[in-house]
Amino acid sequence: MAILRMYQGEKRKLYLSVKSEDNLPFEITSARYEVWNCDTNEKEAEGTCEIDDHVLPCTMQASTTGLHEIRFYFQIAGEEIIRTIHVAVGKT
């Protein structure tokens, strides 16, 4: 698992690119995200993604240090799929 790194107080745009394993066409009909602090198991932020074809963007502002998990929830063909990105936030 790759972990992105950023500093407390930074505001960064993160992108999740969604690809088909069998190269069939698909459409993402809705998408949202949540930012969780893994150390405290608390949700720190949430929002909706502006879908750009097969790319899901979100903006994260690191207000606390520690390991964070960004959970992307998106709909394809009536199914809800969840993917995560881990971000380690350190002090400047």
N, C-alpha and C positions, 0 to 999 in steps of 0.2 A: 504494500500500500504506500503510495507516494503521499507525502505531506507537504503542503505549501507552507511558507513561512511569511509572517508579516509582523509589524510592530504595533503595540498598543497605540490607539489614536489614529492609525491609518484608515483611509477609506478606499477600498479597492473594488473593482468590477471583476467578477468571476464568471466564467462561461462553462457550461456543460454541453458538449457536442454529443448528440444522440445518433447512433448509426444502426442500420439494420444488419443483423447477422447473416441473413440470407439474400441481401441486396434487393428485396422487394420494396416497392414504394410504400410510404406511410405518411400519416399526418398527425402531428401533435395538436390535440384539440384544446387542451388547457394545461397550465403548469403553475406551480407555486413552490416556494421554498421556506425552510425554517432554519434558523441558526441556533445550535445547541452548544452550551458549554459542557464539555465532557467531564470536567472536574466536579461540577456541582449538579449536573443533570437538569439544568434549567434552560428553558427556551428564552433566548435573548432577543430574537427578532424574527419576523416573518413577512412575507410579501408575495405578490404575484409576479410571474416572469412574462415579459413581453416576448412572445415566441417569434424567432427569426428563422423561419424554415425548420431546421433541425438543431438549432442552437438556442440554449436557455441561459439568459444572463441573470445575474443577481448582483446587488451591491452589498458588500459587507463592511461595516465599520467596527473595528476591533476595540471595544470599550473595556474588556477585561483580558487578563493574560491567561495562558493555559491552552489546552487542546480544545478545539472547536470542531463541530461537525455540521456541514451544510447539507441538509437533506432536500433533494429535489423530488417533488411528486408531480408526475405528468401522466396525461391520458392519451393512449393510442388505441384505437379500435375498441373502445369501451373498457379497456383494462387500465388499472392504475399501476404505474411502475415507480419504484423508488430507487434513486441512486444517490451516493454520498461523495462529498469531498471533505478531506480533513485539513485543518489549518492550525498550525502552531503559532500562537501569538506571544511575543516576548516583549519585555520592557526596552525602551530606547536607551 
